[in-house]
Each structure stands twice: as C-alpha cells, then as structure tokens.
C-alpha cells in the first residue's frame, strides 16, 4: 500500500475517534522512570528468561540468565515465544508455544514474575480438529475494555485453503486466530484475527491513545518475504487487510515486539537466521530507523516480548 494512503487511513481513524485519549493508569506505569523487561527463551525452548533495560538499547540478563519458569505442558514440554502482559490488578500473565505441533497454548500467572501459578493448557483450537499447530501466542491487554486478547498463528488445512506464498514442502498456510478473556478461566469462541491473503504469523499489538497498531510478520516463502509490517485500526481486531511496506531490512525477521519508550516506538525482532536481535524505531510511524547495531541483548535470546514494570517489581527480581 502506498504510504500516503496508509497515513490517510490513520488520520481518518483518529478523527472518527474524536482524538480520544487513554487516561487509565496501568500498574506498571505508576512510577516515574519505569524499568523495561524482556521475556525470551533460549535453545529450542528451555523456559522463561528475563532481561532488563533502562533505555531500550542495552538489555542485560537477570539472574545470571537462568530460567524463571520451566515448561511442563505439551507433547514436547517446550516454552517458546513467551509473551507477558499485566492486568489492571497488577497480576502478570504469560502465554507460550508448548510444542511444534500442539493445538493448545501454555498459560500461567504471577504477582512478582518469580513465583508462578500452576501451568495449564488453553485448548484454543479444540474445535478445529485438523489444526496442525498453535504458534507464537501474543498476549495483549486492552486497557480501554479490561480484556485480554490471546493471538496466535495456526494452519487449519481442512478449513482454510492454501496460500500462494506458502512453502510447498511444509504446506503451512498460517492465519492469525484469537480468543478474549477477562479472567483466564472462561474464553470467547476462537475466531480468525487476521487473514490478509499472505502467510501471516507473530502478530503483536501496541495501543497508543485511540489507535491500535498491529505488527505482523509476512511469512511468505515463495518468493521469500520474512519481514515485519504494520497496520492500524481504532479497535484491536478487524484490521484493514492492506498493510504497510516492510519496516525491517534485507534480512529475515520474526517475532516483532513493540513498545513505547520516550518519544519513540521501538519494535524489537528476532533476526533468526543471524542468531541475534534487531530493532527499528520511529517517532511518527512513517519513518523507521534501523538501530540493530545500537542494541545489545543476552546471547542466544529468541522471540520475546518487551513490557514495563515498576522499580519495586524490578528490585524484587534482582534479589
């Protein structure tokens, strides 16, 4: 899509929302100078690791890069793609990929990111028996509505047709699916979240005032895309099917994780072919600066999520 058209859409969306501002105070934003945390895994999915940063550029591993939560669920008992979000009551919730070919996703909760609840499987695709996988769940908390969105990618061959860009050998035709919940006990019906006509995985939402920015990976393999794009809407679903040009460079990128730090929107991503992390940032969502050479992450970090915490939470983690 032409950039001018995309900007026009955003402008019209803002006008339709009467420039409504979000005024809800989130627990992790209640103190000045919050600490930024990053959840990630290593190897094939060993468990939850945490890194911290004060500036969004230098990320250092916590607890000697050891595991805060070991996976116990799924056929493979893995923890890949850990995504953490905090609710209005201060509780942290985590979802993750439990295995390569599972139909559910893992879930646990914590008040301090150290002591975690019993792990449980959320059978998100139980009503779609031909589902091959449930990959890279992303947890998003809508502060306006007090609702959590769990968004992930699945291939469901008996219900969804093949896509032109899919890998002819693996035959994965990913769409994005989602459920909503307020308490992680009851969940909405599983629905398609995004189906733009190409293979799409790794969707992550950033809420800014009245807009929701959706960052996704174009997963087309033939010809290869493997880049990060975005689209905006005034609600966290029903996103337009026409997306931006790639905001990442001439490398393969996945697992976008957006966060607002100061005047910039940062989007971190896994440069998985190069076994390191990259990032871009923007002040206006139009002009993106690749800052991959400016950031540092713990060695071996893979596909994670950036989020804010209070100094109290951080100091307790360090102890």
Wavefront OBJ file of the C-alpha trace (Angstrom):
o trace
v 0.000 0.000 0.000
v 1.217 3.472 -0.720
v 2.383 5.268 2.389
v 0.132 8.237 1.713
v -2.955 6.029 1.689
v -1.931 4.423 4.966
v -1.415 7.816 6.595
v -4.784 8.987 5.296
v -6.439 5.948 6.869
v -4.821 6.673 10.233
v -5.876 10.329 10.079
v -9.480 9.418 9.317
v -9.465 6.854 12.100
v -8.226 9.432 14.590
v -10.930 11.869 13.539
v -13.620 9.203 13.874
v -12.455 8.577 17.424
v -12.575 12.308 18.260
v -8.955 12.118 19.303
v -9.931 10.279 22.471
v -7.010 9.912 24.901
v -6.346 6.935 27.132
v -6.169 8.094 30.737
v -6.243 4.750 32.547
v -3.194 4.292 34.796
v -1.592 0.884 34.392
v 0.142 -0.661 37.429
v 3.495 -0.787 35.626
v 3.224 2.913 34.768
v 2.508 4.188 38.291
v 6.097 5.234 38.993
v 8.480 7.549 37.198
v 11.265 6.031 35.124
v 9.890 2.502 34.735
v 12.177 -0.434 34.067
v 11.744 -2.278 30.787
v 11.776 -6.065 30.858
v 12.078 -8.536 28.014
v 10.821 -12.117 28.197
v 12.566 -14.641 25.948
v 13.635 -18.263 25.559
v 16.859 -19.953 24.512
v 17.826 -23.073 22.568
v 14.708 -24.999 21.479
v 12.511 -23.678 24.289
v 14.139 -24.152 27.703
v 11.872 -21.809 29.667
v 11.324 -18.183 30.635
v 14.330 -15.865 30.724
v 14.176 -12.168 31.607
v 16.376 -9.230 30.599
v 16.101 -5.584 31.678
v 16.883 -2.182 30.241
v 16.601 1.430 31.307
v 16.960 2.954 27.845
v 15.613 0.378 25.399
v 19.045 -0.151 23.857
v 21.149 -2.144 26.301
v 19.426 -5.283 27.600
v 21.059 -7.312 30.370
v 20.053 -10.770 31.562
v 18.570 -11.128 35.037
v 19.503 -13.863 37.492
v 22.597 -14.907 35.501
v 20.332 -15.677 32.542
v 18.753 -18.600 34.378
v 15.171 -19.844 33.911
v 12.324 -18.261 35.889
v 9.679 -20.738 34.726
v 10.353 -24.237 33.389
v 7.785 -25.650 30.916
v 5.704 -28.679 31.871
v 2.999 -28.752 29.186
v 2.542 -30.147 25.689
v 3.933 -33.076 23.765
v 7.414 -31.568 23.680
v 7.282 -29.684 27.011
v 8.767 -26.576 25.464
v 8.444 -22.894 26.202
v 8.903 -20.868 23.056
v 7.775 -17.306 22.334
v 6.882 -16.312 25.932
v 4.590 -13.284 25.955
v 3.800 -11.408 29.181
v 1.140 -8.766 29.883
v -0.025 -7.192 33.143
v -3.657 -6.690 34.091
v -5.199 -3.747 35.930
v -4.975 -5.645 39.231
v -1.197 -5.939 38.902
v -1.120 -9.634 38.021
v 1.254 -10.709 35.254
v 0.026 -13.306 32.772
v 2.158 -15.352 30.413
v 1.331 -17.456 27.347
v 3.737 -19.506 25.251
v 4.144 -22.099 22.492
v 4.188 -25.530 24.163
v 5.387 -27.544 21.168
v 5.820 -27.645 17.430
v 2.589 -29.496 16.677
v 0.237 -28.818 19.595
v -3.308 -27.464 19.324
v -3.224 -25.530 22.584
v -1.001 -22.957 24.255
v 0.540 -22.679 27.722
v -0.556 -20.274 30.443
v 0.488 -19.222 33.971
v 0.258 -16.111 36.171
v 2.338 -14.356 38.805
v 2.277 -11.303 41.052
v 6.037 -10.801 41.058
v 7.399 -12.657 37.983
v 9.231 -15.035 40.343
v 6.554 -17.262 41.853
v 4.241 -18.652 39.210
v 0.866 -20.377 39.325
v 0.297 -23.918 38.166
v 0.738 -24.154 34.415
v -2.311 -25.013 32.349
v -3.079 -25.707 28.738
v -5.579 -23.460 26.963
v -7.128 -25.659 24.226
v -7.669 -22.793 21.812
v -8.067 -24.985 18.703
v -10.011 -27.883 20.195
v -12.977 -27.204 17.905
v -10.769 -27.292 14.810
v -9.520 -30.914 14.720
v -7.401 -30.548 11.582
v -5.245 -27.854 13.227
v -1.569 -28.642 12.770
v -0.055 -26.173 15.200
v -0.547 -23.190 17.529
v 2.493 -20.954 17.282
v 3.758 -17.747 18.869
v 0.821 -16.679 21.055
v 0.898 -12.984 21.857
v -0.874 -11.591 24.904
v -2.355 -8.100 24.683
v -4.272 -6.286 27.438
v -6.788 -3.739 26.186
v -6.798 -1.096 28.925
v -9.914 0.554 27.462
v -12.080 -2.536 27.866
v -10.232 -4.504 30.552
v -9.968 -7.514 28.233
v -7.034 -9.750 27.349
v -6.508 -10.858 23.758
v -4.549 -14.036 23.019
v -3.459 -14.040 19.375
v -1.556 -16.856 17.648
v -0.890 -18.495 14.273
v -2.316 -21.830 13.156
v -2.576 -23.901 9.993
v -6.014 -25.488 9.611
v -5.869 -27.267 6.223
v -9.414 -28.643 6.159
v -10.969 -25.233 6.785
v -8.632 -22.802 5.027
v -7.258 -23.011 1.503
v -3.599 -22.954 0.568
v -1.977 -19.570 0.022
v 0.196 -18.611 -2.973
v 3.336 -17.887 -0.978
v 3.375 -20.931 1.242
v 6.196 -23.443 1.430
v 5.304 -26.276 -0.926
v 7.012 -28.877 1.294
v 5.849 -27.829 4.763
v 2.377 -26.868 3.481
v 1.785 -24.384 6.302
v -0.867 -21.778 5.493
v -0.911 -19.698 8.655
v -3.650 -17.308 9.593
v -3.870 -15.392 12.859
v -6.525 -16.531 15.356
v -7.617 -15.130 18.706
v -9.697 -15.512 21.842
v -10.518 -12.972 24.556
v -10.783 -13.387 28.311
v -11.095 -11.343 31.468
v -10.072 -13.995 33.993
v -8.250 -16.793 32.091
v -10.980 -19.165 33.222
v -13.554 -18.535 30.516
v -12.690 -17.679 26.929
v -14.524 -16.424 23.891
v -15.003 -18.578 20.819
v -11.869 -18.913 18.691
v -12.053 -16.636 15.658
v -9.823 -15.554 12.806
v -7.956 -12.411 13.805
v -6.121 -11.637 10.580
v -6.115 -13.158 7.086
v -4.535 -10.638 4.676
v -4.039 -13.023 1.758
v -0.454 -13.960 2.582
v 1.045 -16.196 5.261
v 0.919 -14.226 8.498
v 2.350 -15.063 11.936
v 3.702 -13.321 15.034
v 1.083 -10.600 15.427
v 1.669 -8.082 18.249
v -0.441 -5.051 19.189
v 0.648 -1.669 20.527
v -2.062 0.569 21.981
v -1.476 4.307 21.586
v -4.230 6.750 22.506
v -7.239 5.773 20.379
v -5.327 3.621 17.898
v -4.139 0.042 17.903
v -1.051 -0.718 15.836
v -0.730 -4.313 14.681
v 2.763 -5.545 13.814
v 2.921 -8.813 11.888
v 5.398 -10.970 10.034
v 4.846 -11.649 6.346
v 5.781 -15.347 6.324
v 5.533 -15.944 2.569
v 8.207 -18.418 1.451
v 7.779 -18.405 -2.331
v 9.084 -15.836 -3.019
v 10.516 -15.245 0.440
v 9.365 -12.162 2.370
v 10.135 -12.831 6.063
v 9.745 -9.187 7.097
v 7.801 -7.066 9.589
v 4.903 -4.827 8.554
v 2.139 -2.979 10.366
v -1.427 -1.771 10.081
v -3.632 0.388 12.334
v -7.241 0.443 13.492
v -9.417 2.035 16.174
v -10.083 -1.382 17.758
v -7.809 -4.402 18.325
v -9.456 -6.553 15.642
v -10.942 -6.165 12.144
v -7.692 -4.630 10.970
v -7.538 -3.493 7.320
v -6.124 -6.149 5.025
v -3.733 -3.771 3.285
v -0.526 -3.425 5.255
v 2.497 -1.125 5.237
v 5.705 -1.679 3.342
v 8.323 -3.671 5.297
v 9.849 -1.738 8.191
v 12.721 -4.226 8.534
v 15.702 -4.555 6.231
v 17.292 -7.092 3.900
v 17.349 -9.932 6.432
v 14.848 -12.410 7.832
v 12.973 -11.102 10.879
v 10.239 -12.523 13.113
v 8.604 -12.039 16.479
v 8.000 -8.262 16.460
v 7.663 -6.765 19.932
v 6.527 -3.109 20.006
v 6.834 -0.775 22.977
v 6.728 2.991 23.534
v 9.921 4.313 25.128
v 10.087 8.085 25.399
v 9.278 9.699 22.073
v 9.980 6.539 20.073
v 8.040 3.412 19.237
v 10.582 0.612 19.319
v 9.957 -2.687 17.548
v 12.348 -5.486 18.525
v 12.560 -8.644 16.447
v 14.449 -11.897 16.207
v 16.951 -11.952 13.316
v 16.730 -15.712 13.487
v 18.961 -16.542 10.532
v 21.751 -14.496 12.119
v 21.101 -15.720 15.692
v 20.833 -12.236 17.141
v 18.333 -9.468 17.814
v 17.433 -6.404 15.777
v 15.266 -3.331 16.238
v 13.746 -0.382 14.429
v 12.238 2.755 15.918
v 10.055 5.638 14.798
v 8.640 8.891 16.129
v 5.809 9.121 13.614
v 5.100 5.511 12.476
v 6.113 6.586 8.991
v 9.891 6.935 9.079
v 11.653 3.922 10.573
v 15.273 3.879 11.678
v 17.091 0.541 11.848
v 19.028 0.563 15.131
v 20.097 -3.086 15.137
v 23.728 -2.009 15.526
v 22.887 0.090 18.594
v 21.209 -2.567 20.723
v 22.596 -5.413 22.800
v 20.696 -8.480 24.007
v 21.746 -11.530 26.018
v 23.481 -14.067 23.818
v 21.099 -16.666 22.449
v 17.899 -14.733 23.232
v 14.997 -15.709 20.983
v 11.489 -14.390 20.200
v 10.332 -12.446 23.235
v 8.170 -9.565 24.436
v 9.084 -6.156 25.874
v 6.999 -4.659 28.694
v 7.240 -2.153 31.546
v 7.433 -2.841 35.289
v 7.777 -0.721 38.405
v 11.068 -0.316 40.207
v 9.580 -2.287 43.095
v 8.966 -5.323 40.877
v 12.399 -4.983 39.320
v 14.232 -4.666 42.648
v 12.459 -7.758 43.935
v 13.511 -9.674 40.827
v 17.138 -8.697 41.356
v 17.036 -10.047 44.911
l 1 2 3 4 5 6 7 8 9 10 11 12 13 14 15 16 17 18 19 20 21 22 23 24 25 26 27 28 29 30 31 32 33 34 35 36 37 38 39 40 41 42 43 44 45 46 47 48 49 50 51 52 53 54 55 56 57 58 59 60 61 62 63 64 65 66 67 68 69 70 71 72 73 74 75 76 77 78 79 80 81 82 83 84 85 86 87 88 89 90 91 92 93 94 95 96 97 98 99 100 101 102 103 104 105 106 107 108 109 110 111 112 113 114 115 116 117 118 119 120 121 122 123 124 125 126 127 128 129 130 131 132 133 134 135 136 137 138 139 140 141 142 143 144 145 146 147 148 149 150 151 152 153 154 155 156 157 158 159 160 161 162 163 164 165 166 167 168 169 170 171 172 173 174 175 176 177 178 179 180 181 182 183 184 185 186 187 188 189 190 191 192 193 194 195 196 197 198 199 200 201 202 203 204 205 206 207 208 209 210 211 212 213 214 215 216 217 218 219 220 221 222 223 224 225 226 227 228 229 230 231 232 233 234 235 236 237 238 239 240 241 242 243 244 245 246 247 248 249 250 251 252 253 254 255 256 257 258 259 260 261 262 263 264 265 266 267 268 269 270 271 272 273 274 275 276 277 278 279 280 281 282 283 284 285 286 287 288 289 290 291 292 293 294 295 296 297 298 299 300 301 302 303 304 305 306 307 308 309 310 311 312 313 314 315 316 317 318 319
